[in-house]
Amino acid sequence: MVAMEVDPSTLQRKQSLYQSQDERFEIKMEKYTGQQYSQIYFARLHKMRAILYSLVEKWKPQLPVCTVLDLELGKECIIVGTLYKHMKLKPCILDEYSKERSVVPVVKPHNFMHSDDQLVLEDESGRVKLGGTFLAPSKYVTGVVVALHGKETTSGEFSVIDILDRGLPPQIELPLDSGEDKFVVLVSGLSIGNEKSNPLNVQLLVDHITGHLGDAKVQNMSSQIVRVVIAGNSIELPLGLVKGQTLAAKDHSKLTEPIKELDILLTQLAAAVPLDIMPGPGDPANFSLPQQPLHRCLFRGASTYNTFISCTNPHWFDLDNIRFLGTSGQNIDDLEKYSEAKDKLDFMERTLRWRHLAPTAPNTLGCYPFTDRDPFLIENCPHVYFVGNQSKYDTQLLKGSEGQSVRLICIPKFCETGIAVVLNLKNLESHTLSLSTDLDL
């Protein structure tokens, strides 16, 4: 594209009303005193059980609701509890010390499914093995709270006849169509510091967003970008540092240079457009979810702008009364390891229907040991649900039974694909923005 002089007085960047809802993910007054993870499961079950009980009354009011301890042989009833998935191939730290580890089957690192996996349901009174063919273990993971219709068999199992489809959570009404285009740019996996990362591609993205690229038509579109969200993995630090190895003095620049380079890019963006940056699994932030905001001292230039916001992962915010919910990808990537689906969008839909953003936490996905709440519960359905650091771009408009409408978006890794995602607030339609410096000669 050819750069073209445009009178700055004729182009004014559009504005939008922004409100962060990240308070639930912030760890401020929490204090770790050696508490166990059982308390977050109790909080999850207590909250979800109240929701499921209200839905059971409309689902099958003629059936009694029992606890696991109150089950009677052959009597049909409904039980509510948390699923536990017994997995034969699930990695265990104790296997490293086993004398028989040579007989442990070799598994692919991306998935630990096995045909012998079994589901168990538990509540405060006990646990019971689930039988029958109605529930496919491959579709469920440990941590999901469900309401099941069935009966106890002579073998001591609970034979499942049906499962309550709770549907999507309640959703606030979409604002009236303003008739004007406003765009949000979603990007992830910049991976600055990676040998494969092309700095020219990243600079092209920055120049496009800030309006320093293209002709008058392109710059007019750039002026309609009201926010940029970076969904994790913005930098890639040396592997030696990640493993705790001591770096030589001559290698210290390898640690600081990616952060300095990112700060330069973020400063350019923040000078032109409001910007949110989320931490990811490869960023210098805490490992467990919810990841806390990247410290502002890392970004000396960008942090001087009030348009720069370092936020949590997951990230929940409203933009012109349109509700956004997003993660840097850990919750969906972990689901892929312990269950099966046709694609990543299917995993995203399941988390909405289960009304839990990260059901595998804390079992296989690290999270903070909350004592009195589970911040990952989805009580209100978002209008836009995005997940970063995926292998490819994908999107779907998900419809609910009560009129809910959710735009699901998989954001690809920019370092590998050179693709960002552009969402129009007017109609929640999305498309890709592909940038490349490769020339076909």
PEFEN-V801318 format. One line per field, one symbol per residue. ss: DSSP state (~ for helix, > for strand, _ for the rest). phi: phi as a letter, one per 20 degrees, with the letter a starting at -180 (. if undefined). Layout:
ss=???
phi=???
//
This chain:
ss=_______~~~_______>>>_~~~~____________~~~~~~~~~~~~~~~~~~~~~~_____>>_~~~__>___>>>>>>>>>>______~~~~~___~~~______________>>>>>>__>>>>>>_____~~~_____>>>>>>>>_____>>>>>>___________________>>>>>>___>______~~~~~~~~~~~~_____~~~~~~~__>>>>>>>___>___~~~~______~~~~~~~~~~~~~~~~~~~~~~____>>>>__________>_>____~~~___~~~___>>>>_>_>>>>>__>>>>>>__~~~~~~~~~_____~~~~~~~~~~~_>____>___>_>_________>______>>>>>>>___>>>>>>_____>>>>>>>>>~~~~_>>>>>>_____>>>>>_______
phi=.dfbfcfffeccffdbedbfcegfeeddefcecnfeffffffffffffffffgfeffefbffefddeffefcgmefbdccadfcdedfdffcffffdffdffefffcffebdfbfefcdcdccfercbfedndfeegfeccfoeecdddabfdfenedfedbcfefmffgcfffffffndfcddedbbmflfoffefdfffffffffffendcneffffffffefdaccdenlfccegffffenffefgfefffeefgfffffffffffffdbgbdcdfcfdefbfffeffeggffffcfefffefeecececfccbdclmdedcbceofffffgffdbcbfafffffffffffmbfbffeefccfbfffdcbcfefdecffeccccemefbfbbbdeddfdnfbceeceefffgedmdddddeffclecbeddcbdfdee
//
